[in-house]
Structures are given as C-alpha cells and as structure tokens.
Amino acid sequence: MSKPKIGVIISSTRPTRFGDKPAQWIADHAKARGDFEVEILDLRDYALPLFDAPASDAWMPTPNAEAARWQAKLREFDGYIFVVAEYNRSITAVLKNAIDWAYTPFVRKAAAFVGYGSAGGARAIEHLRNIMVELQVAPVRQSVNIGGSDFFPLMMGQKNWDDVKGAFDGPAKDLLDNLAWWTNATRAARTADAAAKAA
Ligand SMILES: Cc1cc2nc3c(=O)[nH]c(=O)nc-3n(C[C@H](O)[C@H](O)[C@H](O)COP(=O)(O)O)c2cc1C
C-alpha cells in the first residue's frame, strides 16, 4: 500500500508571516520519518473569494473554479497538519474562508495542529478542533504549541527560529506518531467503505 499523504496547511498569508518557518520544520520532521508523503499547502496559491456560493460543497458541487482547484488539491491527502496562527484568539479569516470552500475533501480524515502565539496558538487551535468536528475530521489531541517566552522574542525578531526549534522536537514526534495512527485508521476505514460500496 502507498504511504499516506499529509498536507501541511499554512494558515496565514501576510507577506511577513512567521508561518513558513514552523510549516517547513514540521514538514521536514514528517518527511524524515519515512512513513508519510508530505506536501506544504500555501493559501497564497489559491485566490479564493470570500465565500459566495449558494451552499457549501456538502450540499452542491462548487460553482467556483478556484475553489474546485483547492478542493481537488485537498482530496489528494489522507491527513492534514494545520500550522495555526492566532488572530484575535481564533484562526485567521483566510483559513476559515478556505475551509468554508471545502467541506467534502476533509470528511473522515485526520488532522493535527502546530500553533504559535502568546499562548502557543492554543485558543485558535481549540476553535479549529471544533470546526474540524463539523467537517467529520478526527482532530489529534497532541499538538505543538510555540508560545510565551519562546514566541514573543521570535515575533520581535530578537531570536531565530533555528535557535529554538529543537525544544519542540519532542512534541513534534508525539504529534506525528498520533497523526500516523489516526491517518492510517481513517484511511483503512475509508478504503473498507469504498470496497463495500463497490461490491
Ligand atoms: C490581526 C492579528 C491578531 C492577532 N491576535 C493575536 C491573538 O489573539 N493571540 C496571539 O497570541 N497573537 C495574536 N497576534 C500576534 C500573532 O501571534 C503574530 O503576529 C503571528 O506572527 C501571526 O502569524 P503570522 O506571522 O503567520 O501571520 C495577532 C496578530 C494579528 C496580525
């Protein structure tokens, strides 16, 4: 059987964002294990309008070509790692909009979370977990939280990510071990469902 594919989604798009650094870092960790195929997904690459379809793709095919392209990309993956910026104690508007454009690609898959911010992105991650439940995604409990005394100097440019990232290797392993379990479990169940349907 092929390796499960994991999409690492960067949740912010502003030109000077921090999100690239933890995204590349967790993608490198995931690749180094050897049991996943890994790709970084950048919301900058999808010119999604603010959601304006008559209904969610849960209810009707999407009428927007760019959203259809985004959905097709998401469908390639068995699981996701969201790299979560915290804006006003929640996820970014650009990520929420991208999720609203793509219900069906996420259904019955797994997702894990790498957050950053004063509280390690924990408040945004908790919002995102709740959103994931509506999308029928299994949200992995273990997370990476880059916060407090680590994040503030990073945000102010007083420290480099490369100098502090080693402190998060343990949580990254824990996250990836558990993402592997849930991704493999949900993938096996989806495969069994498809086989039963085809029989
Ligand atoms: C609009 C906005 C709202 C923010 N709100 C929060 C917040 O509620 N909690 C927090 O920890 N950081 C907050 N921050 C600071 C971000 O954690 C920090 O700017 C981070 O670098 C944003 O991610 P990005 O660089 O990938 O865009 C906010 C930043 C912006 C731009």
The ligand as an SDF file (V2000), in Angstrom:
LIG
                    3D

 31 33  0  0  0  0  0  0  0  0999 V2000
   -4.8030   40.5960   13.3300 C   0  0  0  0  0  0  0  0  0  0  0  0
   -3.9090   39.9550   14.3580 C   0  0  0  0  0  0  0  0  0  0  0  0
   -4.4510   39.4870   15.5300 C   0  0  0  0  0  0  0  0  0  0  0  0
   -3.6320   38.8580   16.4700 C   0  0  0  0  0  0  0  0  0  0  0  0
   -4.2040   38.3140   17.5840 N   0  0  0  0  0  0  0  0  0  0  0  0
   -3.4470   37.5200   18.3730 C   0  0  0  0  0  0  0  0  0  0  0  0
   -4.0670   36.7640   19.4210 C   0  0  0  0  0  0  0  0  0  0  0  0
   -5.2540   36.8200   19.6620 O   0  0  0  0  0  0  0  0  0  0  0  0
   -3.2760   35.9420   20.1590 N   0  0  0  0  0  0  0  0  0  0  0  0
   -1.9340   35.8370   19.9360 C   0  0  0  0  0  0  0  0  0  0  0  0
   -1.2830   35.0570   20.6250 O   0  0  0  0  0  0  0  0  0  0  0  0
   -1.3210   36.5430   18.9570 N   0  0  0  0  0  0  0  0  0  0  0  0
   -2.0520   37.3780   18.1800 C   0  0  0  0  0  0  0  0  0  0  0  0
   -1.4580   38.0670   17.1570 N   0  0  0  0  0  0  0  0  0  0  0  0
    0.0170   38.0260   17.0210 C   0  0  0  0  0  0  0  0  0  0  0  0
    0.3860   36.8200   16.1880 C   0  0  0  0  0  0  0  0  0  0  0  0
    0.5200   35.6800   17.0190 O   0  0  0  0  0  0  0  0  0  0  0  0
    1.7050   37.0540   15.4430 C   0  0  0  0  0  0  0  0  0  0  0  0
    1.6530   38.2700   14.7230 O   0  0  0  0  0  0  0  0  0  0  0  0
    1.9880   35.9280   14.4620 C   0  0  0  0  0  0  0  0  0  0  0  0
    3.2540   36.1450   13.8630 O   0  0  0  0  0  0  0  0  0  0  0  0
    0.9100   35.8420   13.3880 C   0  0  0  0  0  0  0  0  0  0  0  0
    1.1430   34.7660   12.4970 O   0  0  0  0  0  0  0  0  0  0  0  0
    1.7340   35.0320   11.0260 P   0  0  0  0  0  0  0  0  0  0  0  0
    3.0600   35.7420   11.2470 O   0  0  0  0  0  0  0  0  0  0  0  0
    1.9160   33.6750   10.4290 O   0  0  0  0  0  0  0  0  0  0  0  0
    0.7740   35.9100   10.2980 O   0  0  0  0  0  0  0  0  0  0  0  0
   -2.2410   38.7210   16.2270 C   0  0  0  0  0  0  0  0  0  0  0  0
   -1.7080   39.2200   15.0330 C   0  0  0  0  0  0  0  0  0  0  0  0
   -2.5300   39.8160   14.1010 C   0  0  0  0  0  0  0  0  0  0  0  0
   -1.9340   40.2940   12.7990 C   0  0  0  0  0  0  0  0  0  0  0  0
  1  2  1  0
  2  3  1  0
  2 30  2  0
  3  4  2  0
  4  5  1  0
  4 28  1  0
  5  6  2  0
  6  7  1  0
  6 13  1  0
  7  8  2  0
  7  9  1  0
  9 10  1  0
 10 11  2  0
 10 12  1  0
 12 13  2  0
 13 14  1  0
 14 15  1  0
 14 28  1  0
 15 16  1  0
 16 17  1  0
 16 18  1  0
 18 19  1  0
 18 20  1  0
 20 21  1  0
 20 22  1  0
 22 23  1  0
 23 24  1  0
 24 25  2  0
 24 26  1  0
 24 27  1  0
 28 29  2  0
 29 30  1  0
 30 31  1  0
M  END
$$$$
